[in-house]
């Protein structure tokens, strides 16, 4: 079996911010040159050069403290690296989300152990401690550090003070305290350190959130050692619940660990990605804030988590959907929004941060997401499919929840034939998207299955008539005789990778001649070396300028479609090729560019969910 990484190890040349690291602005590391750490409330991105250049505190959607990935000069960063030229390698401590960045210099080898203690059950959930432990494992190495927070997305001023051996960074909305086991010098905004470690020696830096009820404290060597052991233990205990024993265990488990990092423990919400405005194309305008929960992810999340054996996470996610995703009487997107804040809030106003230049100059930088008000009919199928799956494999649906489901299905029966913005959240006007109709069919069909299996009350005659009407319309108006394929929207000839879901949701047989013809057309027009484009923006204008890369979730859908069509060896090759596009620690952004680079927000939950599903079904087909 081919593997794409050895515990995530990858070799990198000297790539400190400010030195050349490939194409583009040398002040920026490429998106893929990062690993992820977190504490189930927020995350930090750690570059292969040892710099933390993305960190929001105290939650995923809080304003950033370090954001040099979006503006190298104004964003703020926590730099920590060898002070001499070095090659670097980065990997995850096996079976954990503890990240190791190693420095290979002419006089020795050193490493940084980056982690955020998980304090869900310790009573210290509000501390939000970020620990960076530096070790010299061979020879002797000089190191340098610079802690330069820039609060409020780099727009909020702060004061620096010394207190009881700590360096305190105070802004109007957030205070952080830095402790270090080596001498630290300060100016009016930043803290710096320069120190040399010999073999066996170490240094510790810890950054804590400070509040009235959370006092700052130091982090001596012994406490850092204990925190490291506890964090490793937490992740290994969590991963031990996985039931996956297939061929791609390492990649599937890395995807599972990543999904857990993208989970907001207080509510069970899973963010689409932990970043905002990482560009889908350098210099383009397709830059969005993904630090929210999309209802669309529901079925994929529940399916993947239950398949792997993580019933607690699936239950928490379903609890979020049933308790916090409340029906409205009416709204621009129907009774549900397409996305919610991690705490269930519905207001996600979109604005541009004009003072930030964007990753490698790719403005605008946006926070909030105006797509929250779009009508996207497919979310009802995703939500009710997740209810069906959880009722089948998890816990039976409650009577009150069933009443909510019935109300949603009745709404779908009355509104399924409206034009909408579609699964790809286009900003070019509403159309009759096939995928939206398809998922309305799923909403009704899965509700009917649940009602029959459980003997629950339902308006089956009305549901059945509507379900069949949708089926006939898709077969009649969603099929293009010219293309010999199912297409993006009715009465047109544009192809769309979203139709790969047709056999996956059991709308059509995976060996139906019309589907096999569609699969061939998609392969010819939208597939490049196993990578799948969503659609052609020139053939189907979406209201935005610029191009985009291939969409990684579609690439994994393609693998599943090949499996179900009986083209298993072809599917296996496509899957193995997709694995080669992961970054050095097994992570995927939303898209993959022309040269194989990661593009868009990073890492993306949807991609890792689809990887798990594809691996599971391909494994089963291979026997």
C-alpha positions as CSV (number, residue, x, y, z in Angstrom):
1,X,0.0,0.0,0.0
2,X,1.3,3.4,-0.9
3,X,1.5,5.9,1.9
4,X,1.9,9.6,1.6
5,X,3.5,10.5,4.8
6,X,5.4,8.9,7.7
7,X,3.6,10.4,10.8
8,X,3.4,13.5,8.6
9,X,7.1,13.9,8.2
10,X,8.2,16.1,5.3
11,X,11.5,17.8,4.5
12,X,11.6,21.6,3.9
13,X,14.4,23.9,3.1
14,X,15.1,27.0,5.2
15,X,11.8,28.8,5.1
16,X,11.7,31.5,7.7
17,X,9.3,34.3,7.1
18,X,11.1,36.9,5.1
19,X,13.2,34.4,3.1
20,X,12.3,32.9,-0.3
21,X,10.0,30.0,0.1
22,X,8.8,29.4,-3.5
23,X,6.5,31.4,-5.8
24,X,4.7,34.5,-4.5
25,X,5.4,36.9,-1.7
26,X,8.4,35.7,0.3
27,X,6.9,37.1,3.5
28,X,4.2,34.4,3.4
29,X,4.5,30.6,3.8
30,X,2.2,28.7,1.4
31,X,-1.1,27.6,2.9
32,X,0.0,24.0,2.9
33,X,3.1,24.7,4.9
34,X,1.2,24.5,8.2
35,X,0.1,22.1,10.9
36,X,-2.9,22.6,13.2
37,X,-3.2,22.5,17.0
38,X,-6.2,23.2,19.2
39,X,-8.1,22.8,22.4
40,X,-11.7,22.1,21.1
41,X,-12.6,25.7,21.3
42,X,-10.1,27.3,19.0
43,X,-7.0,26.5,17.0
44,X,-3.6,27.8,15.9
45,X,-1.8,27.3,12.6
46,X,1.9,26.6,13.0
47,X,4.1,27.1,10.0
48,X,7.0,24.8,9.0
49,X,9.3,27.7,10.0
50,X,8.0,27.6,13.6
51,X,5.8,30.7,13.3
52,X,2.2,30.7,14.7
53,X,0.6,32.9,12.1
54,X,-3.1,32.3,12.8
55,X,-4.7,32.2,16.2
56,X,-8.1,33.4,17.4
57,X,-8.9,33.6,21.1
58,X,-10.9,32.4,22.9
59,X,-13.0,30.8,20.2
60,X,-12.8,29.8,16.5
61,X,-14.8,32.9,15.4
62,X,-13.2,35.4,17.8
63,X,-11.1,38.2,16.4
64,X,-7.5,37.1,15.7
65,X,-4.5,37.6,17.9
66,X,-2.0,36.3,15.3
67,X,-3.0,36.7,11.7
68,X,0.3,37.2,9.7
69,X,-1.1,34.6,7.3
70,X,-3.5,37.4,6.2
71,X,-1.1,40.3,6.6
72,X,2.6,39.7,7.2
73,X,3.2,43.2,8.6
74,X,0.0,44.0,10.5
75,X,-1.5,40.6,11.4
76,X,0.7,39.6,14.3
77,X,2.7,36.4,14.9
78,X,4.5,34.2,17.4
79,X,7.8,33.5,15.9
80,X,10.1,30.7,17.3
81,X,12.9,29.2,15.4
82,X,16.6,28.3,15.2
83,X,18.6,31.5,14.9
84,X,20.9,30.0,12.3
85,X,20.2,28.5,8.9
86,X,18.2,25.3,9.2
87,X,16.3,22.6,7.3
88,X,12.9,21.9,9.0
89,X,10.6,18.9,9.2
90,X,7.2,18.9,10.7
91,X,5.1,16.0,11.9
92,X,2.5,15.0,14.5
93,X,3.4,13.1,17.6
94,X,1.9,9.7,16.6
95,X,-1.9,9.4,17.1
96,X,-2.2,12.9,18.6
97,X,-2.7,16.6,17.7
98,X,0.6,17.6,19.2
99,X,2.7,19.1,16.5
100,X,6.5,18.8,16.3
101,X,8.6,21.1,14.2
102,X,12.3,20.0,13.9
103,X,15.3,22.2,13.0
104,X,18.4,20.6,11.4
105,X,21.3,23.0,11.7
106,X,25.1,22.6,11.1
107,X,25.7,22.2,14.9
108,X,22.7,20.2,16.0
109,X,19.1,19.2,15.9
110,X,16.3,20.9,17.9
111,X,12.5,20.8,18.0
112,X,9.4,22.7,19.1
113,X,6.6,20.8,20.6
114,X,3.4,22.8,20.0
115,X,0.1,21.9,21.7
116,X,-2.9,23.3,23.5
117,X,-4.0,21.4,26.6
118,X,-7.5,20.1,26.3
119,X,-9.3,21.3,29.5
120,X,-12.9,20.2,28.8
121,X,-13.1,18.3,32.1
122,X,-10.5,20.0,34.2
123,X,-12.4,23.1,35.3
124,X,-9.9,25.3,33.4
125,X,-11.7,25.5,30.1
126,X,-11.4,29.3,30.0
127,X,-7.6,29.4,30.4
128,X,-6.9,28.7,26.7
129,X,-3.3,27.9,27.2
130,X,-0.9,27.6,24.2
131,X,2.4,25.9,25.1
132,X,5.5,25.9,23.0
133,X,8.3,23.7,24.4
134,X,11.7,24.0,22.7
135,X,14.3,21.2,23.0
136,X,17.8,20.6,21.8
137,X,18.1,16.9,21.0
138,X,21.6,16.9,19.5
139,X,24.5,19.3,19.6
140,X,24.0,23.0,20.4
141,X,21.5,25.4,18.8
142,X,20.8,29.2,19.3
143,X,17.1,30.0,19.1
144,X,15.2,33.3,18.8
145,X,11.6,34.1,19.7
146,X,9.3,37.1,19.0
147,X,5.8,37.3,20.5
148,X,3.9,40.1,18.6
149,X,0.1,39.9,19.2
150,X,-2.1,42.2,17.1
151,X,-5.5,42.1,18.7
152,X,-8.9,42.5,16.9
153,X,-7.7,41.4,13.5
154,X,-4.7,43.7,13.8
155,X,-6.9,46.8,14.4
156,X,-7.0,47.0,18.2
157,X,-4.1,48.6,20.1
158,X,-2.7,46.9,23.2
159,X,-0.4,47.7,26.1
160,X,2.5,45.6,27.3
161,X,3.5,45.3,31.0
162,X,5.6,43.1,33.3
163,X,3.9,41.5,36.3
164,X,5.3,38.8,38.6
165,X,7.7,37.5,36.0
166,X,5.0,37.5,33.3
167,X,4.6,39.6,30.2
168,X,1.1,40.8,30.0
169,X,-0.5,42.0,26.7
170,X,-3.7,44.0,27.4
171,X,-6.2,45.1,24.9
172,X,-9.8,46.4,25.5
173,X,-11.4,43.0,24.8
174,X,-8.7,40.4,25.6
175,X,-5.7,40.1,27.8
176,X,-3.0,37.5,27.3
177,X,0.0,36.6,29.6
178,X,3.3,35.2,28.4
179,X,5.5,33.1,30.6
180,X,8.9,31.9,29.6
181,X,11.7,29.9,31.3
182,X,14.3,32.0,29.5
183,X,15.0,35.8,29.8
184,X,12.6,37.9,27.8
185,X,13.1,41.5,26.6
186,X,10.2,43.9,25.7
187,X,9.4,47.1,24.0
188,X,6.1,48.8,24.1
189,X,4.3,46.1,22.1
190,X,6.3,42.9,21.6
191,X,8.4,40.4,23.6
192,X,11.6,38.9,22.4
193,X,14.0,36.2,23.5
194,X,17.4,34.9,22.3
195,X,18.9,31.8,23.9
196,X,21.1,28.8,23.3
197,X,20.2,25.2,24.2
198,X,22.7,22.4,24.5
199,X,21.8,18.7,24.1
200,X,19.1,17.7,26.6
201,X,18.2,21.3,27.6
202,X,14.8,22.8,27.0
203,X,12.9,26.1,27.2
204,X,9.1,26.7,27.6
205,X,6.9,29.5,26.4
206,X,3.2,29.6,27.4
207,X,0.5,32.0,26.4
208,X,-2.6,32.2,28.6
209,X,-5.9,34.1,28.4
210,X,-6.3,36.2,31.5
211,X,-9.7,37.1,33.0
212,X,-10.9,38.1,36.5
213,X,-11.7,34.4,37.1
214,X,-8.6,33.1,35.4
215,X,-5.4,34.2,37.1
216,X,-2.2,34.1,35.1
217,X,0.4,31.6,36.2
218,X,3.8,30.4,35.1
219,X,4.6,27.3,33.2
220,X,7.8,25.8,34.5
221,X,9.5,22.8,32.9
222,X,7.7,20.2,35.1
223,X,4.3,21.6,34.4
224,X,5.0,21.7,30.7
225,X,6.1,18.1,30.8
226,X,2.9,17.1,32.7
227,X,0.7,19.1,30.2
228,X,2.5,17.4,27.3
229,X,1.8,14.0,28.7
230,X,-1.8,14.8,29.5
231,X,-2.4,16.2,26.0
232,X,-0.9,13.2,24.3
233,X,-3.0,10.9,26.6
234,X,-6.2,12.8,25.8
235,X,-5.8,12.4,22.0
236,X,-4.7,8.8,22.2
237,X,-7.6,7.9,24.4
238,X,-10.0,9.6,22.1
239,X,-8.6,8.0,19.0
240,X,-8.7,4.5,20.6
241,X,-12.5,4.6,20.1
242,X,-12.1,4.4,16.3
243,X,-13.4,1.2,14.7
244,X,-11.6,1.7,11.4
245,X,-9.1,-1.0,10.6
246,X,-8.9,-0.6,6.9
247,X,-6.1,0.0,4.4
248,X,-5.8,3.8,4.9
249,X,-5.9,3.8,8.7
250,X,-3.2,6.5,9.1
251,X,-5.0,9.0,6.7
252,X,-8.4,8.2,8.1
253,X,-7.3,8.7,11.7
254,X,-5.6,12.0,10.8
255,X,-8.8,13.1,9.2
256,X,-10.7,12.1,12.3
257,X,-8.3,13.9,14.6
258,X,-8.6,17.0,12.4
259,X,-12.4,16.9,12.6
260,X,-12.2,16.6,16.4
261,X,-10.0,19.8,16.3
262,X,-12.7,21.6,14.3
263,X,-15.3,20.7,17.0
264,X,-16.4,23.4,19.4
265,X,-16.8,21.4,22.6
266,X,-19.3,23.6,24.4
267,X,-22.0,23.1,21.8
268,X,-20.9,20.2,19.6
269,X,-20.7,22.4,16.5
270,X,-18.2,21.6,13.8
271,X,-16.8,24.5,11.9
272,X,-16.4,24.2,8.1
273,X,-12.8,25.5,8.5
274,X,-10.9,27.4,11.3
275,X,-9.7,30.2,9.0
276,X,-11.1,33.1,7.0
277,X,-10.3,34.6,3.7
278,X,-7.5,32.2,2.6
279,X,-7.9,32.6,-1.2
280,X,-9.3,30.1,-3.6
281,X,-7.0,31.8,-6.1
282,X,-4.1,34.1,-5.3
283,X,-5.1,37.6,-6.2
284,X,-8.8,36.6,-6.6
285,X,-11.8,37.7,-4.7
286,X,-13.2,34.3,-3.7
287,X,-12.2,34.7,0.0
288,X,-14.7,33.7,2.6
289,X,-15.1,33.2,6.4
290,X,-15.6,29.5,7.1
291,X,-15.5,29.6,10.9
292,X,-19.2,28.6,11.3
293,X,-21.4,25.5,11.1
294,X,-23.0,24.7,7.8
295,X,-26.2,22.5,8.0
296,X,-25.0,20.9,4.7
297,X,-22.1,19.2,6.6
298,X,-24.6,17.5,8.9
299,X,-25.2,14.2,7.1
300,X,-21.5,13.8,6.2
301,X,-20.4,14.5,9.7
302,X,-22.9,12.1,11.3
303,X,-22.1,9.4,8.7
304,X,-18.4,9.7,9.1
305,X,-18.4,9.9,12.9
306,X,-20.8,7.0,13.4
307,X,-18.9,4.8,10.9
308,X,-15.7,5.3,12.8
309,X,-17.3,4.7,16.2
310,X,-17.4,8.2,17.5
311,X,-20.9,8.1,18.8
312,X,-20.4,10.8,21.4
313,X,-19.3,13.4,18.8
314,X,-22.2,12.4,16.5
315,X,-24.7,12.8,19.4
316,X,-23.3,16.2,20.3
317,X,-23.5,17.4,16.7
318,X,-27.1,16.1,16.4
319,X,-27.9,17.8,19.7
320,X,-26.6,21.1,18.3
321,X,-28.8,20.7,15.2
322,X,-31.9,19.8,17.1
323,X,-31.6,22.2,20.0
324,X,-30.0,25.3,18.5
325,X,-31.0,25.2,14.8
326,X,-34.5,26.5,15.4
327,X,-37.2,26.8,12.8
328,X,-38.4,30.2,11.8
329,X,-41.9,31.1,10.6
330,X,-40.3,32.6,7.5
331,X,-37.0,33.9,6.3
332,X,-35.0,34.5,3.2
333,X,-33.6,31.0,3.4
334,X,-36.8,29.3,4.5
335,X,-37.4,27.9,8.0
336,X,-33.6,27.1,8.4
337,X,-30.5,29.1,7.7
338,X,-27.8,27.4,5.8
339,X,-25.2,28.2,8.5
340,X,-25.1,29.2,12.2
341,X,-22.5,30.5,14.6
342,X,-20.8,28.0,16.8
343,X,-23.1,29.0,19.6
344,X,-26.2,28.8,17.4
345,X,-26.5,32.5,16.7
346,X,-28.1,33.5,13.4
347,X,-26.6,36.9,12.8
348,X,-23.4,36.6,10.8
349,X,-23.0,40.0,9.1
350,X,-20.3,40.1,6.5
351,X,-17.7,42.9,6.3
352,X,-14.4,43.5,4.8
353,X,-11.2,44.3,6.8
354,X,-9.7,46.9,4.5
355,X,-6.6,47.4,6.7
356,X,-5.4,43.8,6.0
357,X,-3.7,43.1,2.7
358,X,-4.8,39.4,2.5
359,X,-2.7,36.3,2.1
360,X,0.0,37.1,-0.5
361,X,-1.9,40.3,-1.3
362,X,-5.2,38.5,-2.0
363,X,-7.8,41.0,-0.7
364,X,-10.5,41.3,0.4
365,X,-10.2,39.8,3.9
366,X,-13.8,39.1,5.1
367,X,-15.3,38.2,8.4
368,X,-18.9,37.1,8.7
369,X,-20.7,35.5,5.8
370,X,-23.5,37.0,3.8
371,X,-24.4,33.6,2.3
372,X,-26.2,32.9,5.6
373,X,-29.2,34.6,4.1
374,X,-29.2,32.6,0.8
375,X,-31.9,30.1,-0.1
376,X,-30.2,26.8,-0.5
377,X,-32.8,24.0,-0.7
378,X,-30.3,21.2,-0.4
379,X,-29.7,21.8,3.3
380,X,-33.1,20.2,4.1
381,X,-32.0,16.9,2.5
382,X,-28.7,17.1,4.4
383,X,-30.3,17.7,7.7
384,X,-33.1,15.1,7.4
385,X,-30.6,12.5,6.0
386,X,-28.5,13.1,9.2
387,X,-31.6,12.5,11.3
388,X,-32.3,9.3,9.4
389,X,-28.8,8.0,9.9
390,X,-28.6,8.9,13.6
391,X,-32.1,7.4,14.2
392,X,-30.8,4.2,12.5
393,X,-27.3,3.9,14.0
394,X,-27.4,6.2,17.1
395,X,-30.4,7.0,19.2
396,X,-34.1,6.9,18.1
397,X,-35.6,10.3,17.3
398,X,-37.8,11.9,20.0
399,X,-41.5,12.7,19.4
400,X,-40.9,16.5,19.5
401,X,-38.0,16.2,17.1
402,X,-40.2,14.1,14.7
403,X,-42.8,16.9,14.8
404,X,-40.0,19.3,13.7
405,X,-39.0,17.0,10.9
406,X,-42.5,16.7,9.6
407,X,-42.9,20.4,9.5
408,X,-39.7,20.7,7.5
409,X,-40.7,18.0,5.1
410,X,-44.1,19.7,4.6
411,X,-42.3,23.0,3.9
412,X,-40.1,21.2,1.3
413,X,-43.2,19.7,-0.3
414,X,-44.5,23.2,-0.8
415,X,-41.3,24.9,-1.9
416,X,-39.0,22.3,-3.6
417,X,-39.5,23.8,-7.1
418,X,-38.2,27.3,-6.3
419,X,-35.0,28.6,-7.8
420,X,-32.2,29.0,-5.3
421,X,-28.5,29.9,-5.0
422,X,-27.5,26.3,-4.9
423,X,-24.9,24.1,-3.1
424,X,-21.9,26.3,-4.3
425,X,-23.4,29.5,-2.8
426,X,-23.2,31.3,-6.1
427,X,-23.7,35.0,-6.2
428,X,-24.9,35.2,-9.8
429,X,-28.7,34.8,-9.2
430,X,-31.0,32.0,-8.4
431,X,-31.5,29.1,-10.7
432,X,-33.2,25.7,-10.8
433,X,-30.2,23.7,-9.6
434,X,-30.4,19.9,-10.0
435,X,-28.6,19.3,-6.8
436,X,-31.1,21.3,-4.8
437,X,-34.0,19.3,-6.2
438,X,-32.1,16.1,-5.6
439,X,-31.6,16.9,-1.9
440,X,-35.3,17.9,-1.6
441,X,-36.0,14.3,-2.8
442,X,-33.6,13.0,-0.2
443,X,-35.4,15.0,2.5
444,X,-38.8,13.5,1.7
445,X,-37.5,10.0,1.0
446,X,-35.5,9.7,4.2
447,X,-38.4,11.0,6.3
448,X,-40.7,8.4,4.7
449,X,-38.1,5.6,5.5
450,X,-37.9,6.8,9.1
451,X,-41.7,7.0,9.5
452,X,-42.2,3.5,8.1
453,X,-39.4,1.9,10.2
454,X,-40.6,3.5,13.4
455,X,-44.3,3.5,12.7
456,X,-44.4,7.3,13.1
457,X,-47.3,9.5,12.0
458,X,-46.8,11.2,8.7
459,X,-48.6,12.5,5.6
460,X,-47.3,9.7,3.5
461,X,-49.6,10.2,0.5
462,X,-48.6,13.8,0.1
463,X,-44.9,13.1,0.7
464,X,-44.9,10.2,-1.8
465,X,-46.6,12.3,-4.5
466,X,-44.1,15.1,-4.1
467,X,-41.1,12.7,-4.0
468,X,-42.2,11.1,-7.2
469,X,-42.9,14.5,-8.9
470,X,-39.3,15.6,-8.0
471,X,-37.9,12.3,-9.4
472,X,-39.8,12.7,-12.7
473,X,-38.8,16.3,-13.1
474,X,-35.1,15.6,-12.6
475,X,-35.3,12.7,-15.1
476,X,-37.0,14.9,-17.6
477,X,-35.5,18.4,-17.2
478,X,-32.2,17.6,-15.4
479,X,-31.1,15.2,-18.2
480,X,-29.4,16.8,-21.3
481,X,-29.8,14.7,-24.4
482,X,-27.0,16.8,-26.0
483,X,-24.5,16.0,-23.2
484,X,-25.9,12.6,-22.4
485,X,-25.6,13.6,-18.8
486,X,-27.4,15.0,-15.8
487,X,-26.5,18.7,-15.7
488,X,-26.1,21.7,-13.2
489,X,-29.5,23.2,-13.6
490,X,-32.7,22.3,-15.5
491,X,-33.0,22.8,-19.2
492,X,-29.3,23.5,-19.7
493,X,-26.1,21.7,-20.8
494,X,-23.6,22.8,-18.1
495,X,-22.0,20.0,-16.1
496,X,-21.6,20.1,-12.3
497,X,-19.7,17.8,-10.0
498,X,-22.5,18.0,-7.4
499,X,-24.4,15.4,-9.5
500,X,-21.9,12.9,-8.3
501,X,-24.1,12.6,-5.2
502,X,-27.0,11.1,-7.3
503,X,-25.9,7.5,-6.8
504,X,-24.4,8.2,-3.3
505,X,-27.8,9.2,-2.0
506,X,-29.5,6.3,-3.8
507,X,-31.5,8.5,-6.2
508,X,-30.3,6.5,-9.2
509,X,-28.6,3.1,-9.6
510,X,-24.9,3.5,-9.8
511,X,-25.0,1.2,-12.9
512,X,-27.9,2.9,-14.6
513,X,-27.0,3.7,-18.2
514,X,-27.9,7.3,-17.8
515,X,-25.6,7.6,-14.7
516,X,-22.7,5.8,-16.4
517,X,-23.0,8.2,-19.3
518,X,-23.0,11.1,-16.8
519,X,-19.9,9.7,-15.1
520,X,-18.1,9.5,-18.4
521,X,-19.1,13.1,-19.3
522,X,-17.9,14.4,-15.9
523,X,-14.6,12.5,-16.3
524,X,-14.0,14.0,-19.7
525,X,-14.9,17.6,-18.7
526,X,-14.2,18.2,-15.0
527,X,-11.6,15.6,-14.0
528,X,-7.9,16.2,-14.1
529,X,-5.5,13.5,-12.7
530,X,-8.3,12.3,-10.3
531,X,-8.9,15.9,-9.2
532,X,-12.4,17.3,-9.9
533,X,-13.5,20.8,-10.7
534,X,-16.9,21.9,-9.4
535,X,-18.1,23.4,-12.7
536,X,-16.8,25.7,-15.4
537,X,-17.3,29.4,-14.2
538,X,-17.1,30.5,-17.8
539,X,-19.9,28.2,-18.9
540,X,-21.9,28.9,-15.8
541,X,-21.2,32.5,-14.5
542,X,-21.4,32.6,-10.7
543,X,-21.2,36.3,-10.1
544,X,-17.5,36.3,-9.1
545,X,-14.3,37.2,-10.9
546,X,-11.4,34.8,-11.2
547,X,-10.8,31.1,-11.4
548,X,-10.6,28.4,-8.8
549,X,-8.8,25.1,-8.3
550,X,-10.2,21.6,-8.1
551,X,-12.6,21.0,-5.3
552,X,-11.3,18.3,-3.0
553,X,-14.6,17.1,-1.6
554,X,-15.7,16.5,-5.2
555,X,-12.6,14.4,-5.8
556,X,-13.6,12.1,-3.0
557,X,-17.2,12.0,-4.2
558,X,-15.8,10.9,-7.6
559,X,-13.9,8.0,-5.9
560,X,-17.1,6.8,-4.3
561,X,-19.1,7.1,-7.5
562,X,-16.5,5.0,-9.3
563,X,-16.6,2.4,-6.5
564,X,-20.4,2.1,-6.7
565,X,-20.2,1.9,-10.5
566,X,-18.0,-1.2,-10.1
567,X,-14.9,0.6,-11.4
568,X,-13.0,-0.3,-8.2
569,X,-9.4,-0.4,-9.5
570,X,-10.0,3.0,-11.1
571,X,-11.4,4.3,-7.8
572,X,-8.4,3.0,-5.9
573,X,-6.0,4.7,-8.2
574,X,-7.9,8.0,-8.0
575,X,-8.0,7.7,-4.2
576,X,-4.3,7.0,-3.9
577,X,-3.6,10.0,-6.2
578,X,-5.7,12.2,-4.0
579,X,-3.7,11.2,-1.0
580,X,-0.5,12.5,-2.7
581,X,-2.1,16.0,-2.7
582,X,-2.4,16.1,1.1
583,X,0.1,18.4,2.8
584,X,3.1,17.1,4.8
585,X,0.9,16.3,7.8
586,X,-2.1,14.9,6.0
587,X,-4.2,18.0,5.9
588,X,-6.3,19.4,3.0
589,X,-7.6,22.9,2.2
590,X,-10.8,23.4,0.3
591,X,-9.2,23.3,-3.2
592,X,-6.0,22.2,-5.0
593,X,-4.4,24.5,-7.6
594,X,-2.8,23.9,-10.9
595,X,0.6,23.1,-9.4
596,X,-0.8,20.9,-6.7
597,X,-0.8,23.7,-4.1
598,X,-3.5,23.9,-1.4
599,X,-6.0,26.8,-1.9
600,X,-8.8,28.2,0.2
601,X,-9.5,27.9,3.9
602,X,-7.5,25.3,5.7
603,X,-8.0,22.6,6.8
604,X,-11.5,22.0,5.5
605,X,-13.9,19.7,7.5
606,X,-15.9,18.7,4.4
607,X,-12.8,17.4,2.6
608,X,-11.8,15.3,5.6
609,X,-15.3,14.0,6.0
610,X,-15.4,12.9,2.4
611,X,-12.0,11.3,2.7
612,X,-13.3,9.1,5.5
613,X,-16.4,8.1,3.6
614,X,-14.5,7.3,0.4
615,X,-11.9,5.3,2.3
616,X,-14.6,3.3,4.1
617,X,-16.6,2.5,1.0
618,X,-13.5,1.7,-1.1
619,X,-12.2,-0.5,1.6
620,X,-15.4,-2.4,1.7
621,X,-15.5,-2.9,-2.1
622,X,-11.9,-4.2,-2.0
623,X,-12.8,-6.8,0.6
